Amino acid sequence: MTPSSTKWMICGLLLAMVLSFATIDIPFTKPEGWPEPTYDFSKNPMAAEKVELGRQLFYDPILSRDSTISCSSCHLQYTAFTHVDHDLSHGIDGRIGTRNSPTLMNLAWSPSFMWDGAVNHLDMQALAPINHADEMGEDFANVIHKLQQSDKYVSLFEQAFDDSGITGEYFLKALSQFELTLISANSKYDQVLRKEKDIAFTEQEAKGYSIFKTHCAACHQEPLFTNHQFKNNGLPVDTTLNDWGRMFVTKNPADSLKFKVPTLRNLEFSYPYMHDGRFKRIAQVVRHYTSGIQSGPTLAPVLKKPIELNKEEQIDLTAFLLTLTDKEFLFNPAHSFPRR
């Protein structure tokens, strides 16, 4: 081997070593026709290694006090990143939470989080369940300490941030990165709007879409199917939970019984519904809006006028709502449990 070839071989090896520890930036792709995200990517640029680190953290029960509960325990991929076998979230020691876990998707467009909007930034959201006594029941500082003792995470954090240290800031930004990739934008509804070949609403779905635009779109605005606001949708208060919603955060009586408007995307798989999981079926939700609304001083103005739908129209509306199922999102291997 000549001195020249040896020189280039050494340079190549050094370059490979540098690249192995450098983050690889990946673009955040906004679906066509969607609004601009509210998340500030300039403060947390997307990178493949950060996303992978966040994915590992999302599925790791090390985040809980007794290493039994992970983020995915309440946010399962196949059910639109929520749970379906119980109305309220479950935590460590068999404890029961106070609300139904929300779905996780299209979070880059959300200006607030939790049913009551108690958290106003995605990077901070994870602190709530980690520190909640009935959820993960852990101290965040101890989570970081446990990760610092793990050779696996020392390596993953170094690859993601080019820094041998594991900090709370790095943890929160990495978890956000994975969650930001949870974009659902390829349901039948999306394909129809994109005018994809051989994709069209059935007559029943088209009728349901018209009904939806008349009676539901004011709060469940397309294409995200939420307006990210807080509304009193006429549910009577659960006398066991006594959950008054956003008023707990703002201390303003005008916010009594107001909860965040959830997205309707993938609702076929995200039951039970409402902040307390009181409804198990879509038909029950539809019936609530046609005959179950409880009037009150903070009731959303759009619901003060009764919504009158006959049985056939209710079925048509449900048929449209089922077109919001995005199986590519629900079964995307990039979002699933990591094998490494």
DRENDO-1510 file (C-alpha; in Angstrom, 1 decimal, always signed):
<recs>
REC; n; res; u; v; w
REC; 1; MET; +0.0; +0.0; +0.0 .
REC; 2; THR; +1.4; +3.4; -1.0 .
REC; 3; PRO; +1.7; +6.3; +1.5 .
REC; 4; SER; -0.9; +8.2; -0.6 .
REC; 5; SER; -3.4; +5.3; -0.4 .
REC; 6; THR; -2.8; +4.9; +3.3 .
REC; 7; LYS; -3.4; +8.6; +3.8 .
REC; 8; TRP; -6.8; +8.5; +2.0 .
REC; 9; MET; -7.8; +5.3; +3.9 .
REC; 10; ILE; -7.1; +7.0; +7.2 .
REC; 11; CYS; -9.1; +10.1; +6.1 .
REC; 12; GLY; -11.9; +7.9; +5.1 .
REC; 13; LEU; -12.0; +6.1; +8.4 .
REC; 14; LEU; -11.9; +9.4; +10.3 .
REC; 15; LEU; -14.7; +10.8; +8.2 .
REC; 16; ALA; -16.8; +7.6; +8.9 .
REC; 17; MET; -16.2; +8.0; +12.6 .
REC; 18; VAL; -17.3; +11.6; +12.5 .
REC; 19; LEU; -20.4; +10.8; +10.6 .
REC; 20; SER; -21.3; +8.0; +13.0 .
REC; 21; PHE; -21.6; +10.5; +15.8 .
REC; 22; ALA; -23.1; +13.4; +13.8 .
REC; 23; THR; -26.8; +14.0; +13.7 .
REC; 24; ILE; -28.4; +13.5; +10.3 .
REC; 25; ASP; -31.0; +16.3; +9.8 .
REC; 26; ILE; -34.3; +15.1; +8.4 .
REC; 27; PRO; -37.0; +17.5; +7.1 .
REC; 28; PHE; -40.4; +17.9; +8.7 .
REC; 29; THR; -42.8; +17.4; +5.8 .
REC; 30; LYS; -46.0; +19.4; +6.1 .
REC; 31; PRO; -48.9; +17.7; +4.3 .
REC; 32; GLU; -50.1; +19.6; +1.3 .
REC; 33; GLY; -52.8; +22.1; +2.1 .
REC; 34; TRP; -52.2; +22.0; +5.9 .
REC; 35; PRO; -51.5; +25.1; +8.0 .
REC; 36; GLU; -48.1; +25.9; +9.2 .
REC; 37; PRO; -47.1; +24.0; +12.4 .
REC; 38; THR; -47.1; +25.9; +15.7 .
REC; 39; TYR; -44.0; +24.0; +17.0 .
REC; 40; ASP; -40.8; +26.0; +16.6 .
REC; 41; PHE; -38.4; +23.6; +14.9 .
REC; 42; SER; -35.6; +26.2; +14.9 .
REC; 43; LYS; -35.1; +25.5; +18.6 .
REC; 44; ASN; -35.1; +21.7; +18.1 .
REC; 45; PRO; -34.1; +20.8; +14.6 .
REC; 46; MET; -35.3; +17.3; +13.5 .
REC; 47; ALA; -32.6; +14.7; +13.3 .
REC; 48; ALA; -32.8; +10.9; +12.7 .
REC; 49; GLU; -30.8; +10.1; +15.8 .
REC; 50; LYS; -32.9; +12.3; +18.0 .
REC; 51; VAL; -36.1; +10.7; +16.7 .
REC; 52; GLU; -34.7; +7.2; +17.4 .
REC; 53; LEU; -33.7; +8.3; +20.9 .
REC; 54; GLY; -37.2; +9.7; +21.5 .
REC; 55; ARG; -38.7; +6.4; +20.2 .
REC; 56; GLN; -36.6; +4.4; +22.7 .
REC; 57; LEU; -37.6; +6.6; +25.5 .
REC; 58; PHE; -41.3; +6.5; +24.5 .
REC; 59; TYR; -41.4; +2.8; +24.9 .
REC; 60; ASP; -39.2; +2.4; +27.9 .
REC; 61; PRO; -40.8; +1.8; +31.4 .
REC; 62; ILE; -37.6; +3.2; +33.0 .
REC; 63; LEU; -39.4; +6.5; +33.0 .
REC; 64; SER; -41.7; +5.3; +35.8 .
REC; 65; ARG; -40.8; +4.8; +39.5 .
REC; 66; ASP; -41.1; +1.0; +39.4 .
REC; 67; SER; -40.2; +0.5; +35.7 .
REC; 68; THR; -43.7; -0.8; +34.9 .
REC; 69; ILE; -45.2; +2.1; +33.0 .
REC; 70; SER; -44.0; +3.6; +29.7 .
REC; 71; CYS; -45.5; +6.3; +27.6 .
REC; 72; SER; -46.8; +3.6; +25.3 .
REC; 73; SER; -48.7; +2.0; +28.2 .
REC; 74; CYS; -51.4; +4.6; +27.8 .
REC; 75; HIS; -50.6; +5.5; +24.2 .
REC; 76; LEU; -50.6; +2.4; +22.0 .
REC; 77; GLN; -49.8; +2.8; +18.3 .
REC; 78; TYR; -52.6; +0.5; +17.0 .
REC; 79; THR; -55.2; +2.5; +18.8 .
REC; 80; ALA; -54.1; +5.9; +17.6 .
REC; 81; PHE; -51.7; +6.2; +20.5 .
REC; 82; THR; -54.3; +6.0; +23.2 .
REC; 83; HIS; -55.7; +3.1; +25.3 .
REC; 84; VAL; -59.0; +1.3; +24.6 .
REC; 85; ASP; -59.5; -1.3; +27.3 .
REC; 86; HIS; -60.6; +1.1; +30.1 .
REC; 87; ASP; -62.1; +4.6; +30.4 .
REC; 88; LEU; -59.4; +6.2; +32.6 .
REC; 89; SER; -55.6; +5.9; +32.3 .
REC; 90; HIS; -53.8; +3.3; +34.5 .
REC; 91; GLY; -50.5; +3.9; +36.3 .
REC; 92; ILE; -48.0; +2.3; +38.7 .
REC; 93; ASP; -49.2; +0.1; +41.5 .
REC; 94; GLY; -52.5; -0.4; +39.7 .
REC; 95; ARG; -53.5; +3.2; +40.3 .
REC; 96; ILE; -56.3; +4.8; +38.3 .
REC; 97; GLY; -55.9; +8.2; +36.7 .
REC; 98; THR; -58.5; +10.9; +36.5 .
REC; 99; ARG; -58.9; +11.1; +32.7 .
REC; 100; ASN; -59.0; +9.2; +29.5 .
REC; 101; SER; -55.7; +9.4; +27.7 .
REC; 102; PRO; -55.8; +11.6; +24.6 .
REC; 103; THR; -54.6; +10.4; +21.2 .
REC; 104; LEU; -51.2; +11.4; +20.0 .
REC; 105; MET; -51.0; +12.6; +16.4 .
REC; 106; ASN; -50.3; +15.8; +14.5 .
REC; 107; LEU; -48.8; +17.3; +17.6 .
REC; 108; ALA; -46.7; +19.9; +15.7 .
REC; 109; TRP; -49.9; +21.9; +15.2 .
REC; 110; SER; -51.1; +21.8; +18.8 .
REC; 111; PRO; -50.5; +25.0; +20.9 .
REC; 112; SER; -51.5; +23.3; +24.1 .
REC; 113; PHE; -51.7; +19.8; +25.6 .
REC; 114; MET; -53.8; +17.8; +28.1 .
REC; 115; TRP; -57.6; +17.9; +28.2 .
REC; 116; ASP; -57.5; +21.1; +30.1 .
REC; 117; GLY; -54.5; +22.7; +28.3 .
REC; 118; ALA; -52.4; +22.7; +31.5 .
REC; 119; VAL; -49.2; +22.3; +29.3 .
REC; 120; ASN; -48.5; +24.8; +26.6 .
REC; 121; HIS; -45.4; +23.3; +24.9 .
REC; 122; LEU; -44.8; +19.8; +23.6 .
REC; 123; ASP; -41.3; +19.8; +25.1 .
REC; 124; MET; -42.7; +20.1; +28.6 .
REC; 125; GLN; -45.7; +17.7; +28.3 .
REC; 126; ALA; -43.8; +14.6; +29.4 .
REC; 127; LEU; -43.2; +16.1; +32.8 .
REC; 128; ALA; -46.8; +15.9; +33.7 .
REC; 129; PRO; -47.3; +12.1; +33.5 .
REC; 130; ILE; -43.8; +11.4; +34.8 .
REC; 131; ASN; -44.4; +13.3; +38.0 .
REC; 132; HIS; -48.0; +12.4; +38.4 .
REC; 133; ALA; -48.5; +10.1; +41.5 .
REC; 134; ASP; -51.1; +8.0; +39.8 .
REC; 135; GLU; -49.3; +7.7; +36.4 .
REC; 136; MET; -45.6; +7.2; +36.4 .
REC; 137; GLY; -45.0; +8.4; +40.0 .
REC; 138; GLU; -41.4; +9.3; +39.4 .
REC; 139; ASP; -39.2; +12.3; +40.0 .
REC; 140; PHE; -37.8; +13.7; +36.8 .
REC; 141; ALA; -34.4; +14.2; +38.2 .
REC; 142; ASN; -34.3; +10.5; +39.1 .
REC; 143; VAL; -35.3; +9.6; +35.6 .
REC; 144; ILE; -32.3; +11.4; +34.3 .
REC; 145; HIS; -30.1; +9.8; +36.9 .
REC; 146; LYS; -31.3; +6.3; +35.8 .
REC; 147; LEU; -30.6; +7.1; +32.2 .
REC; 148; GLN; -27.1; +8.3; +33.0 .
REC; 149; GLN; -26.3; +4.8; +34.5 .
REC; 150; SER; -27.3; +3.1; +31.2 .
REC; 151; ASP; -24.6; +2.5; +28.7 .
REC; 152; LYS; -27.3; +2.2; +26.0 .
REC; 153; TYR; -28.6; +5.6; +26.7 .
REC; 154; VAL; -25.2; +7.2; +27.1 .
REC; 155; SER; -24.4; +6.1; +23.6 .
REC; 156; LEU; -27.8; +7.1; +22.2 .
REC; 157; PHE; -27.7; +10.6; +23.7 .
REC; 158; GLU; -24.1; +11.1; +22.4 .
REC; 159; GLN; -25.2; +10.1; +18.9 .
REC; 160; ALA; -28.2; +12.4; +19.0 .
REC; 161; PHE; -26.7; +15.5; +20.6 .
REC; 162; ASP; -22.9; +15.0; +20.1 .
REC; 163; ASP; -22.6; +15.3; +23.8 .
REC; 164; SER; -21.6; +12.7; +26.3 .
REC; 165; GLY; -23.9; +14.2; +28.9 .
REC; 166; ILE; -27.6; +13.3; +29.5 .
REC; 167; THR; -29.7; +16.3; +30.5 .
REC; 168; GLY; -33.3; +17.0; +31.1 .
REC; 169; GLU; -33.4; +19.3; +28.1 .
REC; 170; TYR; -32.0; +16.7; +25.8 .
REC; 171; PHE; -34.5; +14.1; +27.1 .
REC; 172; LEU; -37.5; +16.4; +26.5 .
REC; 173; LYS; -36.4; +17.5; +23.1 .
REC; 174; ALA; -35.7; +13.9; +22.0 .
REC; 175; LEU; -39.1; +12.7; +23.1 .
REC; 176; SER; -40.7; +15.6; +21.3 .
REC; 177; GLN; -38.8; +14.6; +18.1 .
REC; 178; PHE; -40.4; +11.2; +18.0 .
REC; 179; GLU; -43.8; +12.5; +18.8 .
REC; 180; LEU; -43.5; +15.1; +16.1 .
REC; 181; THR; -43.2; +12.3; +13.5 .
REC; 182; LEU; -46.6; +10.9; +14.5 .
REC; 183; ILE; -48.4; +12.5; +11.5 .
REC; 184; SER; -51.7; +11.1; +10.3 .
REC; 185; ALA; -52.6; +12.4; +6.9 .
REC; 186; ASN; -53.3; +9.4; +4.7 .
REC; 187; SER; -56.9; +8.3; +5.5 .
REC; 188; LYS; -59.5; +7.8; +2.8 .
REC; 189; TYR; -60.7; +11.3; +3.5 .
REC; 190; ASP; -57.2; +12.6; +2.6 .
REC; 191; GLN; -56.9; +10.5; -0.5 .
REC; 192; VAL; -60.3; +11.8; -1.7 .
REC; 193; LEU; -59.3; +15.4; -1.2 .
REC; 194; ARG; -56.1; +14.8; -3.0 .
REC; 195; LYS; -58.1; +13.3; -5.9 .
REC; 196; GLU; -56.2; +10.1; -6.0 .
REC; 197; LYS; -57.1; +7.8; -8.7 .
REC; 198; ASP; -60.0; +5.4; -8.1 .
REC; 199; ILE; -60.6; +6.8; -4.6 .
REC; 200; ALA; -64.0; +8.4; -3.9 .
REC; 201; PHE; -66.5; +8.6; -1.2 .
REC; 202; THR; -69.4; +6.3; -1.3 .
REC; 203; GLU; -72.9; +7.9; -1.6 .
REC; 204; GLN; -73.3; +7.3; +2.2 .
REC; 205; GLU; -69.9; +8.8; +3.0 .
REC; 206; ALA; -70.6; +11.8; +0.8 .
REC; 207; LYS; -73.9; +12.5; +2.6 .
REC; 208; GLY; -72.1; +12.1; +5.9 .
REC; 209; TYR; -69.5; +14.6; +4.9 .
REC; 210; SER; -72.1; +17.1; +4.1 .
REC; 211; ILE; -73.7; +16.6; +7.5 .
REC; 212; PHE; -70.4; +16.9; +9.1 .
REC; 213; LYS; -69.6; +20.2; +7.5 .
REC; 214; THR; -73.0; +21.5; +8.6 .
REC; 215; HIS; -73.0; +20.4; +12.2 .
REC; 216; CYS; -69.5; +19.4; +13.3 .
REC; 217; ALA; -66.9; +21.4; +11.4 .
REC; 218; ALA; -67.1; +24.6; +13.5 .
REC; 219; CYS; -65.1; +22.8; +16.3 .
REC; 220; HIS; -63.6; +19.9; +14.4 .
REC; 221; GLN; -62.0; +22.0; +11.7 .
REC; 222; GLU; -60.4; +20.3; +8.7 .
REC; 223; PRO; -57.8; +19.1; +8.0 .
REC; 224; LEU; -56.8; +18.5; +11.6 .
REC; 225; PHE; -60.4; +17.9; +12.7 .
REC; 226; THR; -59.9; +20.1; +15.8 .
REC; 227; ASN; -59.7; +23.8; +16.4 .
REC; 228; HIS; -57.5; +23.3; +19.5 .
REC; 229; GLN; -59.9; +25.3; +21.6 .
REC; 230; PHE; -61.7; +24.4; +24.8 .
REC; 231; LYS; -65.4; +23.9; +24.7 .
REC; 232; ASN; -68.2; +22.8; +27.0 .
REC; 233; ASN; -69.9; +20.2; +24.7 .
REC; 234; GLY; -72.9; +19.6; +27.0 .
REC; 235; LEU; -71.7; +16.7; +29.0 .
REC; 236; PRO; -73.0; +16.6; +32.5 .
REC; 237; VAL; -70.2; +16.5; +35.1 .
REC; 238; ASP; -69.2; +13.1; +36.3 .
REC; 239; THR; -70.2; +13.2; +40.0 .
REC; 240; THR; -67.4; +10.7; +40.9 .
REC; 241; LEU; -64.6; +12.6; +39.2 .
REC; 242; ASN; -66.0; +16.1; +39.7 .
REC; 243; ASP; -63.8; +17.2; +36.8 .
REC; 244; TRP; -64.6; +20.8; +35.8 .
REC; 245; GLY; -62.0; +20.9; +33.0 .
REC; 246; ARG; -60.1; +24.0; +32.1 .
REC; 247; MET; -61.4; +25.9; +35.1 .
REC; 248; PHE; -58.9; +24.0; +37.2 .
REC; 249; VAL; -56.1; +25.7; +35.2 .
REC; 250; THR; -57.5; +29.2; +34.7 .
REC; 251; LYS; -59.5; +29.5; +37.9 .
REC; 252; ASN; -62.1; +31.3; +35.8 .
REC; 253; PRO; -65.7; +30.1; +36.2 .
REC; 254; ALA; -66.2; +31.0; +32.5 .
REC; 255; ASP; -64.1; +27.9; +31.7 .
REC; 256; SER; -66.2; +25.5; +33.7 .
REC; 257; LEU; -66.7; +22.2; +32.0 .
REC; 258; LYS; -64.6; +23.2; +29.1 .
REC; 259; PHE; -62.2; +20.6; +27.6 .
REC; 260; LYS; -59.9; +20.5; +24.7 .
REC; 261; VAL; -61.6; +19.7; +21.4 .
REC; 262; PRO; -60.1; +16.4; +20.3 .
REC; 263; THR; -59.2; +15.4; +16.8 .
REC; 264; LEU; -61.6; +13.0; +15.1 .
REC; 265; ARG; -58.9; +11.4; +13.1 .
REC; 266; ASN; -58.7; +7.6; +13.7 .
REC; 267; LEU; -61.6; +7.7; +16.1 .
REC; 268; GLU; -62.6; +4.3; +14.8 .
REC; 269; PHE; -59.7; +2.9; +16.9 .
REC; 270; SER; -59.5; +5.4; +19.7 .
REC; 271; TYR; -62.5; +4.6; +21.9 .
REC; 272; PRO; -63.6; +5.2; +24.6 .
REC; 273; TYR; -64.5; +8.8; +23.9 .
REC; 274; MET; -64.6; +12.1; +25.9 .
REC; 275; HIS; -62.3; +13.2; +28.6 .
REC; 276; ASP; -63.6; +10.6; +31.0 .
REC; 277; GLY; -64.1; +7.8; +28.4 .
REC; 278; ARG; -67.8; +7.6; +29.2 .
REC; 279; PHE; -68.8; +6.6; +25.6 .
REC; 280; LYS; -67.7; +3.3; +24.1 .
REC; 281; ARG; -69.2; +3.7; +20.7 .
REC; 282; ILE; -69.3; +6.3; +18.0 .
REC; 283; ALA; -73.1; +5.9; +17.9 .
REC; 284; GLN; -73.3; +7.0; +21.5 .
REC; 285; VAL; -71.3; +10.1; +20.8 .
REC; 286; VAL; -73.5; +11.0; +17.9 .
REC; 287; ARG; -76.6; +10.5; +20.0 .
REC; 288; HIS; -75.2; +12.7; +22.7 .
REC; 289; TYR; -75.0; +15.6; +20.2 .
REC; 290; THR; -78.5; +15.0; +18.9 .
REC; 291; SER; -80.4; +14.3; +22.2 .
REC; 292; GLY; -78.1; +14.4; +25.2 .
REC; 293; ILE; -76.6; +17.9; +25.4 .
REC; 294; GLN; -77.0; +19.5; +28.9 .
REC; 295; SER; -77.5; +23.2; +28.7 .
REC; 296; GLY; -75.5; +25.5; +31.0 .
REC; 297; PRO; -73.9; +29.0; +31.1 .
REC; 298; THR; -70.7; +27.9; +29.5 .
REC; 299; LEU; -72.2; +25.6; +26.8 .
REC; 300; ALA; -70.5; +26.2; +23.4 .
REC; 301; PRO; -72.7; +28.6; +21.5 .
REC; 302; VAL; -72.8; +26.4; +18.4 .
REC; 303; LEU; -74.5; +23.7; +20.5 .
REC; 304; LYS; -77.3; +25.8; +21.9 .
REC; 305; LYS; -79.3; +25.2; +18.8 .
REC; 306; PRO; -80.4; +21.5; +18.7 .
REC; 307; ILE; -78.8; +19.2; +16.2 .
REC; 308; GLU; -81.6; +17.2; +14.5 .
REC; 309; LEU; -80.5; +14.1; +12.7 .
REC; 310; ASN; -82.7; +11.1; +12.0 .
REC; 311; LYS; -81.4; +7.6; +12.2 .
REC; 312; GLU; -80.3; +7.4; +8.6 .
REC; 313; GLU; -78.4; +10.7; +8.9 .
REC; 314; GLN; -76.6; +9.5; +12.0 .
REC; 315; ILE; -75.5; +6.4; +10.2 .
REC; 316; ASP; -74.3; +8.5; +7.2 .
REC; 317; LEU; -72.3; +10.8; +9.6 .
REC; 318; THR; -70.7; +7.7; +11.1 .
REC; 319; ALA; -69.8; +6.4; +7.7 .
REC; 320; PHE; -68.0; +9.6; +7.0 .
REC; 321; LEU; -66.2; +9.6; +10.3 .
REC; 322; LEU; -64.8; +6.1; +9.5 .
REC; 323; THR; -63.1; +7.6; +6.4 .
REC; 324; LEU; -60.7; +9.4; +8.9 .
REC; 325; THR; -59.1; +6.1; +9.7 .
REC; 326; ASP; -55.4; +6.1; +8.6 .
REC; 327; LYS; -54.1; +2.5; +8.7 .
REC; 328; GLU; -50.7; +3.6; +7.3 .
REC; 329; PHE; -50.3; +5.7; +10.4 .
REC; 330; LEU; -51.7; +3.0; +12.8 .
REC; 331; PHE; -49.3; +0.3; +11.5 .
REC; 332; ASN; -46.3; +2.3; +10.5 .
REC; 333; PRO; -43.2; +0.3; +11.6 .
REC; 334; ALA; -41.3; +3.6; +12.2 .
REC; 335; HIS; -43.7; +4.3; +15.1 .
REC; 336; SER; -43.7; +0.9; +16.6 .
REC; 337; PHE; -41.8; -0.7; +19.5 .
REC; 338; PRO; -38.0; -0.5; +18.8 .
REC; 339; ARG; -36.2; -3.8; +18.4 .
REC; 340; ARG; -32.8; -2.7; +19.5 .
</recs>
